[in-house]
């Protein structure tokens, strides 16, 4: 009974076979079919190889959410710039909350404004990257993926001589409130004032002003090596002593999560403006460098994502099955077209008549069909 039950079960499983095997005697191999098979297998291998590279690649996903803008939280401001002045200058921040941020984290260092050949090459490379970023925005994803934790890359060392120190480098960091503010550099050290603050610039001649400057780095939030800010590499040369440079910066908080780094930083966009201060012509103002910034209320979450393995398998099966089915259909259509053009239909109801033997056709005699009688009575009557 058990054997009968096993045989019935095996028979039932065989009847459910969705992939019946065709005997080899019923299969006809052709040269055209072999050629199509080679092409199909080659195409499968190439597309599967390319699909593997797609599986290894990653992409950046952007999400937006509201950010907490309270005065209790601070934003790190990192700056490294060079001003073409060797007189007493000061840099500080005044925000809309009428809070004067302490500038203890800034350092002033006399340097030479001109760059050495090695520094100039570094600066030109940075400008070229900035130009490409303005044209091809997708390069920002590549920069995000290459970001690393650690100290930011420093400018190559200079070759300054004590007699050629005609500029001042301001570098360091400040912690500013999460409100709109103004980071500015002008002549004279800042002093407290009931309505804000003031700079002691009365003893400095206006003819000695020169606010030509070069911004090597300016960023908000955590410094991430590999991230290039819009103002990095900016260089402004002024031919007039009384010149006002303004930068209007819009800061967007950014949370970056990649396979290499996870950090809270800030991106920003900038609009530039400059003009000559001439009170006689109605152009009023204070000579200097002013960076007015404002923090956006939306935060951008940038996350690096990877294709799941199950999706890679589904796409791989789709490639193999699709190519197999498509090449089979194309091979059948091409064969049908060739048969149609060459008039090689093989219909079972139309067949040629068998030709007579050659010796009978030469004598000119028409073959007479004969009838064989198997009944003896019928044979005697005839």
Secondary structure, DSSP 8 states (H G I E B T S, - for coil): -HHHHHHHHHHHHHHT-SS----GGG----HHHHHHHHHHHHHHHHHHHHHHHHHH-EEEEEEEEE----TTSEEEEEEEEEES--S-EEEEEEETT--EE--TTEEEEEE-SS--HHHHHHHHHHHHHHHHHHH-TTHHHHHHHT-BSS-----------GGG--EEEEEEEEEEESS-EEEEEEES-EEEETTEEEE--TTS-GGG----EEEEEEEEES--BT---TTTTEEE--SSSSEEEEEEEEEEEEEEE-SS-EEEEEEEEEEEEEEE-BGGGTB----EEEEEEEE-SEEEEEEEEE--HHHHHHHHHHHHHHHHHHHHHHHHHHHHHHHHHHT----TT--------HHHHHHT-----------HHHHHH-
